[in-house]
Structures are given as C-alpha cells and as structure tokens.
Amino acid sequence: MTTHITRTLRGFFYHALKTAAALMAVCIFSLTHAQSMNHPGGMHSKADLDFIKSKVQSGEQPWKGAFEQLKNSGYGKLSYNYVAYKDVKCGSYNNPNVGCNNMVKDGIAAYTLALRWYIEGDDAYADKAIEIIDAWSVKYRTNQESNTRLVVSWAAPWYVNAAEILRYTDGSGWTITNTNQLNAMLNRFKNYIFWEDRPNNNWMMSSVEARLAIAVFQDDTTAFGDAIDKWRLRIKTYLYQSSDGSVPIVSPNVTPGQSSSIWKQGTNTIYVNGMGMETCRDFNHMKLGFDSLMNGAEIAWTQGVDLFASESKRIRDFLELHGHWATGSKSIPSNVCDGSIDWKGTKENAQQAFEIAYNHLHDRLGISLPETKQMIDNKRPNNANHWVSKWETLAYADRPFNLDDGAGPTVSFDEPNGNITVSPGYAQSVIVEATDSDGIAHVVLFIDGSEVRKETKYPYTWGITESDTPNEINNLPAGTHTIKAVATDNTGKTGEATFKLTVTSPSDGLDQCDTTSQCMAQYSFFSGAMDCSNSQASDSVCMCGSARCDSLSGSSSSSTSSSTGSSSSSSSSSSSSSGSAAGCNGTLNVAMSERVEVNLNSTNCVKFASTLSGETLQVWDSDTQSCDFRGSVVSQDGAGNLNISANYHSSSSFSGKTIKFAPSNGCKYVQVKYY
C-alpha cells in the first residue's frame, strides 16, 4: 500500500510535471495552432464522473447496485492478475490465442479500477490501474495472426478510457512518463486499426471506436475528424433504412453482390427499417458492431459532436426492431432472415448494454423507445463484458444533460489557420472547430459584427458548397474584415475565436507605366518569356508586382478561336491552328497562382505559357463583387495562344470588367482586365 508520505511526494511531482507539461503545451499550441480536445474526454467528461460519484455516494439506485456489481467483478479488485505480452497472436476462432484475451481483459480491468478510484478515492486502485497500463505499454510490441485487427480495436478504447480518467484527475499519480509510454503503445496499435479491407461488419465499427478514442488521447484533431467522417459513413452501411433504397447502401471495397451475400447470410430475407448488416448472421456479432458505434458516438459527444441526433431514426429503428424480437412482444417475420435469428445464447442476455443509446435518444432527444426500455429494465444493472460493452448502467442510467463542466467551449478556426490576405475574386471557405464536454448547441459566424449564419451540426462550415451560399464569405469589399466564430454549449456558456481577412484592392501591386522601356527599367527582375519591345509603346502595359510584363497590339480587327476551342457567337470569328493569332504580338508567361491584369481591346487575345485549354471563362463584376459563371470555354493552341470566345469580346456589357481564368477554384487565379 502506498504510504501517505509517498503519495504526498508523488502528488508534488505530479503537479510539477503537470505544470511543466501545461507550459510545454502552450508553446506547442503557439507554434502549431493545434486544437486541444476536452479532457477527460473518452467515454466520460468530468461532469459525468462527478454525477456518477454523487449518485453512488448518496446510495441511490440503480447506481448503487451497479457500483456494487463493478466492485464485486474480477475486474474491480486489487487482486486482479494481469499478464502483459510482447507479441500477441490472435488467430481465427482463438487459434492461436497468445495474450489476446489478456490484452482486452487487462484493459477492462484498468478502466474498472480507474472508475473505482475516482468514485471511492482509494489511491490503491489508481496505482493498480496505472500498473496494468504501464505493464502493457512497456512490454507490448506486435500483434500477429488473422484476428489481430479486431482484438487491437477492442483493446485500445479500454486503455484510453482508463488513462483519460487518471491523466486528467489530480492526485492519481499519473506522470508524463505514463503518457509517453501509452502513446507509444497506441501508435503501435494504429498499425492494425487503420485499415479498410473489411466490408463493414463489427470489425469496422470497433475500428472506428478505437480511432476516436486514440485521437482524443493524442489530441489529434485531424484523426478525430477523419474518424467522425468514418462513423457517419459506416452507420449508413451497417443499419438499414428504406430511404437508402430497395437494398442497403453498399460498403466501400465490396461489390453489390458481395454486399447482398453479407447481409442475407444465405437466407431469403427482405430488408426492413432497423435491420443490421449482421442481423441474419447472429445477434452477438450484430450487437458488437452496434455497441461500438454507440461507444464511438459517446466519445464524440464528450468533444461536443452530436452523432446521435443526426442518425436518431436509424438508431431508434434498430433498437425497437430487435427489442420486439428479444423481449418476445413480436415474432420475427418469416420473410426476415427466414424467420429466425441466432441469439448466440439467450434472448435475455441479448437485452443488455443499450443504456447509452437510450440515454441520448429518450432522455435527451425525447424519442419514445418502449421496447428498448423493457430490455434495459430486464437487464439492469449492465456489467462490462468482453469485448466492447462498458459499465453502462453505472455511467449512463438517467444521466441528465444539463451537467455543467464550468467552462465554455474551446473554439478555433481549422480553415483558414490564422490571418489571411486575399485578392478580389478569392474563394475561401471557413471551418470552425468547437468542443465542449457539455456538448455544442450551435456555432454562429460573424463578419464585422454582423451575423452570417448559425450552424448546428458538425462540421461547422461556411462557404464550402453552393448550398452554403458562398457569397456569405467570398464577396467582401477591399479592406480588413474581422471574422468571428461564437460557439454556445448546452449550458449556455460561450467561447469564441477570430481571424482577420484582408481583401486587397484591384490596383494593389499593379502599377501602370507609360512605356515598355519605363516598365523594364523600373522592374529589372522580370523573368521568363517576355516581349516588352513592341514598337507600339502606346499599347504597352506593365504588370508590376508579379514579376511579369507584356506588350499587346490592337491591330487585329477580329477575334480568334482555337481549332480545339468552343464555337463563338461572333460572326467575325476565325480560327488559328498554329503560330501567333492575330493581335497576339506579345507573350505573357503567367504562373497560375499569380494575379495579373492587362488592358485589352475587344479584338485582342493573350498568349499564355501555362496550359489553360478547356478552362472556364468567368467574369468578375467589381460592382457586385461576384463571379459571373457563364460557362464559356477558353482554349489554347500549340503555340500557346489563348483565344477567348468572341461573344465575350463583342459584348459591351463586360466593358470595364475583369475576365478571369480560374481553373476549378472560382475567380482566384489569372485575371485579364478587358475594356
């Protein structure tokens, strides 16, 4: 037993190390602008843990009974016997089984002991939990054999959930060394978890849960976002809805025929709302996948991302459909899985571990779930069992959602990452990261103090697609603008972040020169293919600030089009298959990222060194600060002559506007001003 003096000294060093780590984190944040996760932030926020503790200490049911179940389990005792392995071998049907069960069950024990320490305060349980995690973190190196990916996906969340409690609760004795050792093991785990070659069964659902858990512990917002996207995709291919079509959505990496075989499992089943990919296989495997989905959604919830609401009908239909069959209130129709489901045991055992989904859908979202409630009542309290079911009754029974962690949301801009300067015609999206253990109610974007739009679902984006109304972001006038995002959590607390967006004026960096020679003298750093020696100096234009200059002649009386270009509406249009087109005496070598303006007469064309064939011709209207997406096409011949459709040249409505050649990204790149 740890003595009081040892515990005190360890607490001293813990706080010292924690302070040093915090200072280091500040430095890292300032350098990388990384967004931190909420902690503790696996399956429980601090507010959740405090709620559980208060209910147990007050002796209320069902928490008191659930905690007694935890204490009396083999996982919750100081006598728990763990065995760490260097190389774990997990074969099909447990052949071979070298450390596979140990890897998962030892993780369950570490998590169970961490919970017991938090609730009771006896340091011996924290010591034991850390001892188990350390043993595996130090010794483990590889997993082998065919079931490797599944077992690692089961194991990872248990260790993370234990470590989140210990790492972020004062006095546990957790140190930076423990963090580094566990991170090393989690990085080895990722070699097996990040895979895509399974269709969409419970293996993939467990992988998604593991990805979310590891991303939280490692403060990896990129991996977290990827895992959220994976969850959103995979639940649609795992749980069926008639709105998906007459057959389930086909998983990535499988054919429709393979998908049908996986779902039907040799039966002549029809598809009904709430049916799962593995319903006709057996309910044990089906529930492994469903439980992992709910665990993953709970991890996302602690970070302020509500996955339950977005797929509430899909989840509800699964719960109630299988609830009818498990409780016996309805029989399985003869045309579903041939009228029979393999429960892999008793129907009674199949009714446990639905507390997380019920807590969110019924208690928070107000969705009626009578069959699910019956299953929960039949099996309370739910224990933790292999491989993925947590202590659900203890942690999620009747959990309220007005718990206050005392802090407002953490807010940052994922895109752009800091202040930016853009040219007129820019195409910019805004992506906001907002997290809070109380959950995020909404995020509002403001430009110069005026509200743009409220987003209620993650990811929080503006200006991404046409449906986002890009004009809300992308057509600001010249000057510096303050972009602010304000996030509100479910308790009403707010957090915010800002960045500055500076839009340059059309003339910025483009100095008009009287003659070509004056341009060359003023800007001696020009490079590339240039022709600034044209004798018609009065027609010369300097493109300064972009290391480019050109001279254009207005001698041609007609516009031109390439032999490969689109047809023109102008009757005076002609074609040129090679050489310099009429009126193209100058050569302009333009990098596509540069901003260039030249004055054109209505009959001129411009020669580009960069290939622009097939790109879209767009018109920038400086009055409305918007792009005119006309869809006309420019083309380029073998000599590099860029030819503009004559209808644009002959249209007086474009006088004074800026023609832009903008490959795939709006009015952003090369600009040619035409008068």
Protein Blocks (a to p, Z undefined) as FASTA:
>chain_A
ZZfklmmmmmmmmmmmmmmmmmmmmmmmmmnopacddddfklbcfklmmmmmmmmmnopa
fklmmmmmmmmpmklpcklccdddfbdcddehhiacehklmmmmmmmmmmmmmmmmmmno
paklmmmmmmmmmmmmmmpmbdedjklmmmmmmmmmmmmmmmmmmmmgghklpafklmmm
mmmmmmmmmmmmmcckbfklmklmmmmmmmmmmmmmnopaklmmmmmmmmmmmmmmmpcc
fklojbdcddehiafklmmmmmnnopacdcdehiafklmmomklmmmmmmmmmmmmmmmm
mnopafklmmmmmmmmmmmmmmmmmnopaccdfkgghhpacehiafklmmgoilmmmmmm
mmmnopacfklmmmmmmmpccddddfkbccfklmmgopafkbcehiacddddfbdcbjdd
ddehiacddddddddfkbpfbdcddeehiafbdcfbdcddehkbmmlommlmmmcceddd
ddddddddfkopacddddddddddfkgopacdfbfklmmmmmmmbgcjddfkbfblmlpc
cdehjlpacdddfkbfbdcddfkbccdfbfkbccdfedjdehilbccdddfkbccddddd
fkbccddfbdcehiacddddfklopacdehpacdddfkopacddfklmmmmklgoiacdd
dehiajfbccdddZZ
